Amino acid sequence: MFPALHAQPPRTALHFGETRTGYGDLAAASSALAARLGSARRVAVWATPEPQTAVAVVAALLAGIPAVPLNPRIGDGELAHIVGDSAPDLVLAAPGALLPAGLAGVERLDVPLAAPAAPLPAGPGDPEAPALIVYTSGTTGPPKGVILPRRALAASLDDLAEVWGWTGADTVVHALPLFHVHGLILGVLGPLRRGGTVRHLGRFSPEAVTAALGDVEGTAVLFGVPTMYHRLAERLADDPALAGALAGARLLVSGSAALPPHDHRRITAATGRRVVERYGMTETLMNTSVVPGDPDGAGTVGVPLPSVAARLVDEDGAEVTVWDGEGVGEIEVRGPNLFTGYLNRPDATEAAFREGWFRTGDMAVRDPAGRFRIVGRRATDLIKSGGYKIGAGEIENALLEHPAVAEAAVTGEPDEDLGERIVAWVVARPGVAPPSAGELADHVARTLAPHKRPRAVRYLDALPRNDMGKVLKRSLGG
């Protein structure tokens, strides 16, 4: 999984705050911890934004023991469910980290950052061996434990390396949570697999991004979510140092949700760089990516990765074969990137597949070049109004083009006449009077089409979001 741990290049592996850990030290610390895991069946990792989280996960992978990353901001009920469902024998944590009462019954093991050099464990040879058990967000019920095998991690990371030109010369800069696919697998295990450097900011800020991008080993790659890139875009006009730092990065990557087109345009105009979007899920890891340099990729999540097959299907399960950028279908995928199943949930595992294809629940259109553009989730973002199938995402993007709108979300609600009516949830820009419902409806009708205009507008001070910046639409009533 990590050739650089054997080669131990003279390069920083982990850079968190003021703490730098080289490949030799990472190999020694993770080997020592792996030896202490003994015959544990599973281990939980208290995934604080510290280097010990990376050491803990690498040690578990070296020992061939599945790791269960835990959100350090997790609620008591969700923690009880995950601990009961995954039954970890140990919880690995940074020394001094305060653990909640819900972990009192699990033996604690502190994670070292230094240890005497020792031979690396061979690890399991079976590519199907479970590597991680990552729990879903639980938006449609209790969180499900997604069993990710070693071959899925390797396949996704190697696909991205091929498409992005990702090498050991890259330092990946980010401030993403380490209990999720984006921050942990892509943002930590990805650089370590390539022999590069992880530069974790601890806490996101434009100032921290500027400083980190200007102080990297080799070339800089920035990972972020749309909320982060939006905040960067807001600052660019008045912050030449930030613009210069972004312009100097080799690659800017956004994921976990769609980046609005106006943020794409602002970043490109100020830096000359195009933000690359990719698309993945906990169950599938990465499925698609925009190819760096594609001048028409903005607003899409690109094309399938080399080892991934992806298609759109209609409500009857028939493949959508006309790629015109208009026909909406559900994305289905298959390939070595897929999970092996949900822990203790064979029923849910079976329901997630159709003839070997994983049903993502994401609705999209596909353009003539084969790029996917996601329009929303099947459960919350596909609105059937007046005989039309409408994706919430395109209406949200249209609303964000209005100069008085800072944030926008779109949901559907029952309507006796239309079946569902479109509801816009809007946050106005600071210091600007909220635009009227009629003004916003007319704006959307001119930008898209009359049948896509919102029939109701509700104003908020802020949209509810999770740790990855995704809007919690169920909290809006949609």
C-alpha positions, -999 to +999 in steps of 0.1 A: +000+000+000+028+024+009+061+017-011+076+049+003+075+034+038+100+008+026+121+032+005+120+060+032+128+089+009+144+120+026+112+139+026+085+150+050+056+126+051+033+144+075+033+181+082+007+192+108+012+226+124+048+228+136+052+190+136+070+174+107+073+136+105+097+121+079+091+088+062+116+070+084+099+082+115+065+074+101+076+038+093+091+033+128+061+047+146+035+029+126+054-004+127+057-001+165+020+006+168+010-022+144+029-046+166+008-035+197-025-041+180-021-079+185-051-099+175-076-071+175-105-077+151-112-040+145-098-008+159-115+026+162-094+057+154-103+090+172-097+110+141-085+144+153-067+167+129-033+156+142-005+134+128-013+106+152-045+099+132-024+093+101+000+071+121-029+051+136-045+044+102-012+034+086-005+011+115-038-006+112-033-011+074+002-025+081-012-049+106-041-059+083-067-048+109-097-028+097-098+008+111-130+026+120-124+064+118-145+083+144-156+120+140-143+138+172-174+159+171-198+130+170-230+130+190-236+105+218-263+086+200-244+082+168-213+071+186-232+045+206-246+031+173-212+030+156-194+014+186-222-012+190-223-020+153-185-022+146-174-035+181-138-023+180-114-040+204-093-008+208-095+029+203-064+046+190-060+083+199-034+110+203-019+113+238-040+137+258-070+136+235-102+136+256-125+107+247-163+107+253-180+085+278-193+064+249-158+050+244-152+042+281-158+005+275-132+003+247-095-002+256-075+029+247-041+029+230-021+061+227-004+066+193+033+074+192+050+098+168+084+083+175+097+048+180+129+028+174+133+016+138+118-018+132+110-040+102+077-032+085+049-058+089+042-076+056+004-069+059-023-090+043-017-102+007-054-104+000-066-073-019-101-081-007-091-078+029-110-050+047-089-019+051-114+007+065-149+007+078-162+043+072-197+051+083-222+070+062-238+103+073-270+086+083-293+110+065-318+082+056-315+062+089-288+050+112-253+053+097-241+022+078-206+009+080-191+008+045-165-019+042-137-007+020-112-034+009-075-027+002-080-030-036-106-002-036-082+022-019-053+012-043-075+014-074-090+048-066-057+064-056-039+050-086-066+061-110-063+096-096-025+095-099-029+087-136-054+114-144-039+141-122-003+134-128+000+129-090+036+120-079+059+120-049+069+155-058+035+168-047+026+183-013-012+180-007-024+209+013-058+207+030-079+213+061-104+184+056-118+162+084-098+130+088-128+107+094-141+109+059-131+096+025-120+130+012-097+140+040-084+106+051-082+085+020-075+111-006-059+137+016-036+115+037-033+080+023-031+094-013+001+114-007+016+086+014+010+061-014+028+084-039+057+092-015+047+128-012+038+151+017+006+157+036+003+193+047-027+196+071-037+231+081-057+220+112-082+247+106-092+263+073-086+300+066-075+319+035-045+331+054-035+295+063-039+284+026-017+313+014+010+305+039+010+268+033+010+270-005+040+293-003+059+269+018+058+234+004+082+207-006+080+202-043+048+212-060+016+222-043-019+206-047-048+220-028-078+199-018-110+216-006-147+216-005-170+242-022-175+262+010-137+266+012-133+276-024-162+300-021-144+318+008-112+319-012-131+333-042-147+360-020-112+371-009-093+370-042-102+405-055-086+421-024-059+396-016-031+395-042-010+372-020-038+346-020-042+349-057-005+344-062-005+314-040-033+297-058-018+306-092+014+289-081-003+256-072+000+227-096-036+216-091-067+229-073-092+201-065-127+205-052-150+177-041-178+165-018-204+188-034-207+208-066-187+241-069-210+268-082-200+281-117-196+317-105-169+305-081-152+287-109-151+318-130-139+341-102-110+318-093-099+313-129-101+350-136-080+359-106-054+330-108-055+316-143-061+282-127-092+260-133-105+241-103-108+204-110-139+186-096-141+149-090-170+127-079-171+100-054-190+084-025-181+065+006-192+033-010-174+039-043-145+061-035-137+080-067-157+075-098-150+104-122-128+135-125-124+164-148-091+160-167-068+189-157-066+214-185-100+206-199-113+241-209-150+229-208-149+209-176-161+236-152-195+227-137-191+190-144-174+162-125-157+150-156-154+115-171-151+080-156-117+072-141-096+046-160-108+016-140-144+027-135-175+021-156-203+046-151-236+050-168-270+068-164-302+049-161-338+061-162-366+052-138-371+019-155-335+009-152-328+014-189-295+030-198-297+066-210-276+064-242-282+099-256-256+123-242-271+156-249-266+174-216-304+173-209-316+138-202-316+131-165-307+097-151-293+081-120-256+074-120-246+037-116-210+025-114-190-006-112-153-013-109-125-022-084-132+010-065-164-004-050-169-014-014-176-050-005-208-044+015-224-027+045-213-041+079-240-064+094-264-052+067-267-078+039-302-065+031-289-030+025-260-043+005-282-063-018-306-033-023-277-010-033-269-030-065-286-036-098-271-065-118-236-057-105-239-019-108-239+002-076-269+026-075-255+059-063-288+078-059-272+107-076-290+122-106-270+137-135-269+145-172-241+137-195-227+160-223-216+148-257-180+145-245-190+120-218-187+144-188-212+140-160-230+170-145-247+161-112-281+178-107-288+164-072-298+134-051-326+112-062-342+114-027-339+152-021-329+170-053-350+155-081-382+176-083-411+164-104-431+196-111-458+201-138-446+170-157-410+180-157-380+163-140-359+192-126-326+189-108-323+212-078-286+219-085-291+239-117-316+261-100-292+267-071-265+277-095-289+301-112-299+317-079-262+321-070-257+342-101-280+368-087-258+396-072-277+398-039-276+360-032-248+346-010-261+311-005-290+291-020-306+257-016-336+243-035-361+217-024-394+204-035-426+202-015-461+187-023-484+208-045-519+198-055-516+213-090-480+207-099-472+175-080-443+193-064-434+229-063-399+244-063-389+261-030-358+283-028-340+288+005-319+320+002-292+337+023-287+373+011-253+389+009-243+410+039-255+446+037-278+439+008-316+439+009-329+404+002-343+402-033-380+396-036-395+363-044-408+376-077-374+390-086-357+357-080-384+337-098-379+360-129-341+357-126-343+319-127-369+319-155-346+341-177-315+320-168-330+285-172-366+281-182-400+293-168-409+259-154-378+259-133-386+291-114-391+288-076-427+291-065-418+300-030-388+317-015-377+314+022-350+335+037-324+323+062-294+338+080-273+307+070-279+273+054-275+242+077-244+223+067-224+192+078-187+189+085-180+186+048-199+217+039-229+199+024-263+215+029-285+194+052-317+197+031-337+175+054-333+202+080-350+226+056-380+204+053-371+193+017 
